């Protein structure tokens, strides 16, 4: 495109080709090339449409977060003017506005203007770009519409469309759908070398799988996402990957790691008031405190996500942490600290089918119920379909087992506590597994110690390489996927084998099975 622009005598065509080249350079993660091409384009007499396109490309690396959050409103107005003539540009502009709504807090009226403008773009209702605009801008009010349309998508979509669908599913809390969309998109993004987009897809795959507590996917994805985001100069993506790593450290019981990673993400996010990152940081800290038995600290950390005056407030993230907040409040002996929020989030749940919110509310009702009413609420929560969410189910089993033991129904409690312990051990959530063991000891039953597994012994990159080798990929194929030489892959495997106590690739699949 750059060479084509140089050969173009028509200034309008030259500008168009420079801008298209800049878009491709962004997708490849080549920031210097983006700046060079945009600078060349801006020397020309660009049309109004091209000037807006230039501005959209220029702030793509930081998703416009470093600009004014109020720009969401003006972007929506320009998108409305462009909609009839150029729907693609209109959707790009609205995507920029939606990202500002996701990362920052532009206000109710700005959000409404973006949703209204999206409704006037002449595209199919199931267009992935439209769905992600609605999901990022208004994850609660548009949650039901987005989730229903996500399930109607065809199966032959390209990586760009799949990544957009993953973004939309993540935003409305459909983490299982999101994980599937991202996993499928990654193959094509890797093949095409679109490193900037690959970093984004990996980051949100890691975030989605962190909520599913699929650590085998989330841990290596977050590690690779951070490295790629840093290499492609995407600060918002890098900070999100760091915050995700903090959440994963909390789930694994790595207290030092939680606070180091959270502080690093917060240091970038605080000056820009990036609500989505700051709420993820508080979620990580709250989970760490909850897992460590510091329930007052957990309440203080998680409560910030629900305070509209706090920079950690976030419309979507508050839907995902509510069960954790209520558990922390109950365990700290202060259930009244969440009484007002219970009514607020119940009202929110009437407007969105968000799976984590619906499950969190069921769990919260059981935790808050008086003893005479708790049993049917726990049992109803366990009977509810949580799909690919074994960790939340195990949390309920642990809570129910603890409640039964307090009611001196010790024999009944043990089955629930055992099931919880096994699920926690399989998922690698060490603090919760330790708590289940402690409860079983209190019930008079001993448990064998958890055996460390591959997640405990390997670095995130080593885990990723071991998983690929176990799937049958050669060193050269692994290197091509990870942008490393096959010799580097061989060196990694040489270190991996003794860590796992094995001598050959054929033993990898067994060695990577979780310890239970």
Secondary structure, 3 states (H helix, E strand, C coil): CHHHHHCCCCHHHHHHHHHHHHHHHHHCCCHHHHHHHHHHHHCCCCCHHHHHHHHHHHCCCCCCCCCCCCHHHHHHHHHHHHHCCCHHHHHHHHHHHHHHHHHCCCCHHHHHHHHHHHHCCCCCCCCHHHHHHHHHHCCCCCHHHHHHHHCCCCCCCCHHHHHHHHHHHHHCCCHHHHHHHHHHHHHHHHHHCCHHHHHHHHHHHHHHHHHHCCHHHHHHHHHHHHHHHHHCCCHHHHHHHHHHHHHHHHHHCCHHHHHHHHHHHHHHHHHHCCHHHHHHHHHHHHHHHHHCCCHHHHHHHHHHHHCCCCCCCCCCHHHCCHHHHHHHHHHCCCHHHHHHHHHHHHHHHCCCCCHHHHHHHHHHHHHHCCHHHHHHHHHHHHHCCCCCCHHHHHHHHHHHHHHHHHCCCHHHHHHHHHHHHHHHHHHCCHHHHHHHHHHHHHCCCCCCCCCCCHHHHCCHHHHHHHHHHHCCCCHHHHHHHHCCCHHHHHHHHHHHHHHHCCCCHHHHHHHCCCCC
